[in-house]
Amino acid sequence: MIDLRGKRILFTGRLRSFRRFQAQQLATILGAKPVNGIDKKVDILVVGIISKPYDQLLTTQKLTYARTYGIPKIDELAF
């Protein structure tokens, strides 16, 4: 299990196991600080399912930013 205490955490994509607000509540219970926007201060990006039309790249602005600035990414299962 990942230690989330004191970490700024952000979610992107559709989550299978939780609604977004439920995931944010769980993150808070685990000691993390859920945030709503991406910036360099985000510690962990939780990536759910990214679905787009077949001719578009499977990414989000949050995921692209995280890749650019080296923000660690985990999937919903790891969360």
C-alpha positions as CSV (number, residue, x, y, z in Angstrom):
1,M,0.0,0.0,0.0
2,I,1.2,3.5,-0.8
3,D,1.6,5.9,2.0
4,L,-0.6,8.9,1.1
5,R,-0.2,10.9,4.3
6,G,0.5,14.5,3.4
7,K,0.4,13.9,-0.3
8,R,-1.5,16.1,-2.8
9,I,-3.5,13.6,-4.9
10,L,-5.4,14.2,-8.1
11,F,-7.7,11.8,-10.1
12,T,-8.1,11.6,-13.9
13,G,-10.2,9.4,-16.0
14,R,-13.2,7.3,-15.1
15,L,-12.9,5.3,-11.9
16,R,-14.4,1.8,-11.8
17,S,-14.6,1.2,-8.0
18,F,-15.6,4.7,-6.8
19,R,-17.3,7.8,-7.8
20,R,-14.8,10.7,-7.8
21,F,-16.1,12.2,-4.6
22,Q,-15.9,8.8,-2.9
23,A,-12.3,8.4,-4.0
24,Q,-11.5,11.9,-2.7
25,Q,-13.1,11.1,0.6
26,L,-11.1,7.9,0.9
27,A,-7.9,9.8,0.0
28,T,-8.7,12.3,2.8
29,I,-9.3,9.4,5.3
30,L,-5.9,8.0,4.3
31,G,-4.2,11.3,5.1
32,A,-3.9,12.8,1.5
33,K,-5.1,16.1,0.3
34,P,-7.2,15.7,-2.8
35,V,-6.9,18.6,-5.3
36,N,-9.0,19.5,-8.3
37,G,-6.3,20.8,-10.7
38,I,-3.0,19.8,-12.0
39,D,0.2,21.7,-11.1
40,K,3.8,21.0,-10.1
41,K,2.7,20.6,-6.4
42,V,0.7,17.4,-7.1
43,D,2.4,14.4,-5.6
44,I,0.4,11.6,-7.2
45,L,-1.9,11.3,-10.2
46,V,-4.4,8.4,-10.0
47,V,-5.3,7.4,-13.5
48,G,-8.6,5.7,-14.2
49,I,-10.0,4.7,-17.6
50,I,-9.4,7.1,-20.4
51,S,-11.9,6.7,-23.2
52,K,-12.0,8.8,-26.3
53,P,-13.1,8.3,-29.9
54,Y,-10.9,5.9,-31.8
55,D,-9.0,8.6,-33.8
56,Q,-7.9,10.5,-30.6
57,L,-4.9,9.9,-28.4
58,L,-5.9,8.2,-25.1
59,T,-4.6,10.9,-22.7
60,T,-5.9,13.8,-20.7
61,Q,-4.4,17.2,-20.0
62,K,-3.7,16.1,-16.5
63,L,-1.8,13.0,-17.7
64,T,0.2,15.0,-20.3
65,Y,1.2,17.5,-17.6
66,A,2.2,14.8,-15.2
67,R,4.4,13.2,-17.9
68,T,6.0,16.5,-18.7
69,Y,6.8,17.4,-15.1
70,G,7.6,13.9,-13.8
71,I,4.6,13.6,-11.4
72,P,4.2,9.9,-10.3
73,K,1.2,8.1,-11.7
74,I,-0.6,5.1,-10.3
75,D,-3.7,3.3,-11.4
76,E,-6.9,2.9,-9.5
77,L,-6.0,-0.6,-8.2
78,A,-2.8,0.7,-6.7
79,F,-4.7,3.5,-5.0
